[in-house]
Amino acid sequence: MTILALETSCDETAVAVLRGGELLASEISSQVAAHQPYGGVVPEVASRHHLQNAPKLLEGAISRAGISLGEVDAFAATSGPGLASSLMIGASFAKGLALGFARPYLAINHLEGHLLSPFFGEVVAGGGDPGRSDVSIEPHIALVVSGGHTLLVEVRALGDYKILGRTRDDAAGEAFDKVAKMLGLGYPGGPEIERVARGGNPDRFDLPRSMLHSGDANFSFSGLKTAVRYLLPKVDLTADRSDLCASFQRAVVDVLVAKTIGAAASTDRQLVTVSGGVSRNRDLREQMSLGCKATGLDLRFAAPELCTDNAAMIAFAAQLRLTRGETTSLTTEIDPNLALA
């Protein structure tokens, strides 16, 4: 089974070709430079770049995979959540290809792509033949943490998801971006704060761990962001920036780790997975590993190259769906607010 997928939910244009458990091609065009002057993603700029980049990436992916479009068994695209003007580009391309080559089309939830990415490369029994129903995803607690989303999900099986908690305000990645902007760092803020935090003292500044003891699985990072803003006039950014970044980063990480381990305990799940762009953060990986080891939990991270937006995870989710015999009507619309569960 060969699947070609497109991902254009926000500001990354991506095309991937997946055959069984082998990733034949994964092409990504970043728009960071285009949005950097604005300190965030501008929808009109993003959609314009998707229109320009998608045909080139499609051609490059097919060439790298060593196949023709006629050899593709199904086409897939992210259908939401995301920016409407961006989602339409990838979905339209995939639908057009599916129609032109008389192949199935699959509309994939961007969040499900992240959710399943820690299992990428694990081919279902039977080699992924269409029509089979033996797709098995081990039940677990999933933390999906990115610039736009912070979710804790109980995964019972493929497509059987229960949202345990979500952010009530800023997503973790959004908080990183906003604090980085306060500190005069570049965009995106997560990698910049992580870079400056190296060698810093995470215990130097006592920053709040919002909702740490709220008794539920929800998050809040707005108060932490505000605490940093009020602290700025009292610190010397020349001397204290590294410690401040390390302290802010650790405050975010402490909440993510505690809430995730708490969700596992409350559901009696033994496996935890972590995915999304923020999951590339080294401190999060180290602290989550330590926390899970101390509580006897198994832990799986998405591979670093699958953490940020990519089409490989969309192709993988499509593979699992198609293996169960699922397809999507070509009349299905994108949904910028598409829910995971």
N, C-alpha and C positions, 0 to 999 in steps of 0.2 A: 504494500500500500504506500503510495507516494502522495504526500500532501504539500501543497504550496499555500503559505499563509502570509497575510499582510497585517501589520500593526501600525496604526496611525491614530492612536487615541489622544495623544497630546502633542509633544514636540519632537518625537523621534519617529523617523520613517524607517520601517524595517520590513524585510522580506526574508522568508526562510523556506527551505525545502527539506522535508523529513521523510525518510523512507524506513518504515519499521522503527527500529531503535537507533538508526543512524542519521545524524544530522548532516545532510549533504552540502548545505549552504546556509549561511546566516549573515545577511547584509544589513547594516545599520548606518543611517546617516543622522548624525547629531545636529541639532539646531542651537546648541548652547551659544555659539558666537552671535547668532542672529538675535537672540533674546537678551543677551548680557547687558546691552545698553539700557534696557527697560527694567532690569532687576526681576524679571518674571516672564512668563509665557504670554505673548500677544496672539490671540486666536487667529486674526487675519494673516499675520506673518507666518504662523505655523501652517495654516492650510495652503498658503502659496508655496511654501517649501515642499510640502507633501506632493503637490501637483507636479513640481519640477523634479523631485527626487524619485518618486515611485516607479516611473517607467525605467529609469536608469538602474535602480536597484533590482527590479524584476529581471531585466536583461542580465545583470551581473550574477544574480542568484542561479538562473537557469544555466548560464555558462559554467559557473563554478561547480554546479551539481552534475554537469555533463549529461543533461537530459534535454528533451524538447518539451514544450508545453503540452503536446499531445500525449505525453507519457504520464502526466499528472492524473491521479485518480480522483482527487477532490481538492476544492479550493476553499480557503477559510479566511476570515477577517475578524478583527475586533469590532463588536457592534455596540459596545458601551461597557462601563461608563467612560466619559471623557468629554472632549470638546466636540460639539456637534459638527462644526465645519471641518474638523480634522477626521472624525470618524467616517464621514461621508466619502472621503477620498479612498481610503482603503477598502471599505465595503463595496463601493461602486466598482473598483478595479476587480475585486474578487468575484462579484456577481457577474460582471461582464465576461470574465474568463470562464466561469462555470457555464454560463449560457452559450458562449461561443464554442466550447468544446464538449457540450452536453455532459457535464460532470456534476456531481453533487456539490452543494454549497453548505458551509457551516458558519453560522454567526456565533462567535465565541465571546463570553464575558471576560473582559480584561482582568478582573479580580480572580476569576477561576484560573486564568493562565498563571498568575503569580502563585495562587494557592497550590497548584499542582506541580510547579516548577521544581520543588525539592525531589520529586520522583522522576524527573526527566531521564529518559534513556532506559527506563525499565519497561520493556515490551511485555504486553499482556500475553497470556498463554494463547497458543494457536497462531502466533505470528501477526496478529492484528488483522485477521480476515474480516471484511465487512459482514455484518449480520450476527457475529458472535456476541454473547452477553457475559463473557467471563472477565470483565474488567474489574480488577480488585485494587482498591486503594486502602491501605491500612488505616483504621480509625485513629484519629489523633487530634491534637489541639494545634491550630495554625495561627501564627502571628503574621499578618500581612502589614508591612510598615513601609510607607513611601511618602513622596511629597504630597500626595493627594488623599491618602488613605491610612488609617491606623485601625485595624480590625483584629479581634480575637474570634476565631471561628472553631466550632466543634465540627470536625469532618467525620461523618459516620460512614460514608461511601461516596463514590462519584455522583455528584449532583444532589447529595443529601447533606446539606449544610445548615448549621444553626449559628446565627450570630450571637455570641456571648457578650460582646462589648465593642464599643467604637469610641472614637474621640467625640467629645461634646463641642469642640471648637476647632483649634488648629490640629492638623495632622502633624506627626513628629517631624517629617521632612519639611513641612511648611514652617514649623518653628525654627528649624535649623536655618532655613533661608532668611527668615525675618531677623533672627539674631545676628546672622552673618552681615546682613545689610547694616544693622546698628553699629557693628564693629568695623565697618568700612572694608569688609572682605568681599570677594567676588561672588558671582552666581555660577552654578548652584552652590548654596551655602553649606550643605552637608560635607562634601569633600574638603572645602576650605576650612571649616571649623575643625575637622579631624586633623588636617595638616598642621594647623597652628597649635592644636591641643597636644601634639606629641611632645613629650618632655615636660608638659605642664602638670601642676599638682591638682588633681580632681577634688581634693578636700580643702582647698584654699578658701573658697567662698561657699558659704552655707546657703544654697539655693533650695527653693521648695520642691517637694515631690508631690505634686498635686494628685489628689484622689488615691494616694497610695493605700490608705486604710478606709476606703469608701464602702467596702463590703460588696462591691460588684466588679465587673470586668471592664468598666468604662475608663476612658482616659480624658485628661485635660492638660493642655500645654500652654494655654493662653496666659495663665498666671505666672508661669515660669518665665515666659517671654517678657512680661511686665516687670518682674523682679529684676531681670537683667537691665532693663531700661532705667529703672530707678537706681541701680547700682553704678551705672556708667559714670555719673558725675563724681563719684567718690573714689574712682580708681585711676591709676596712671596706665593708660592703654599701652604705652611704650614698654613699660616694665611688667604689666600684669596681664597682658592679652592672652598669653599662653595658658596661664592658670585659670583665667576666666572662661576660656573656651573649654578647657578640660573639665571645669566644674559644671558648666552648662551641659556638656555632653554626658557626663556621668549622671546628672539629675534625670535626663531623658532616659538613659539606659536603665537606671535603677527601677524606674516605673515600668518600663517595658518588660524587664525580666521578672519583677515581682508579680505583675498582673498575669503574665503568661504561666508561670509556675503555679500560681493560685488557681487559674482556670483548669490546669491539668489535674490538680488535687481535687477540685470540686466535681469533676466529671469522671474521675478514676481512669483517665487516659494515661498511658505510659510513654507515648511518643509525642514530641513537640517538633513542629517545623517552623522555620522562619524564612520569609521571602519578601521581596519588594526592594526598592532602591536603597532604603536605609539599612537593610540587612547586610550591605557590604561594609558597614562601619566596623572597624576592627575592635573597638571597645565593646560594642554590642555583642559581637561574636565571642569575645573572651569572657565577658561577664555572664552571658547566657550559658556558655559551656560550663563555667564554674557552678552556676546555680543549678543546672540540670544534673550535673554530676553529684552535687551535694544532696540532691533529693531523689536520686536513683532514676531519673528520667532519661529516656533515649532522645537524642537530638539530631535533627537533620536541617542543614541550611541549603538553600538554593545555591548552585554554583555561582561564583561572582559574576560570570558573563551572562547569567540568566536573571540577575537581580533587577537591573534597570530594564526599562521597556525594551522588548525584543519580540520578534515574530516566532522564534523557536518555541517558546512556551505556548503561543497561540496554536501552532501546528501540533504540538503534543496534546493539548486539550482537545483539539479537533480529532486527532487520531483516536483518543479514548472514546469520544462521543460517536464517531463513525463506526468503531468496533462494536458498539452496542446497537448499531443499526439506525442511529439518529442522523437526520439531515435537517436543513433549514430551508423554508420556502424562499424563493428569490424576491418575494414581495415583502419579506420581513424588514421593518424599518430599524434604523439605528435608534439607540435610546441613551442619550447623554447621562441619564440618571439610573441606568440599569442596576437593579439590586442583585446581590449575590444569593440572597435567601429571603 
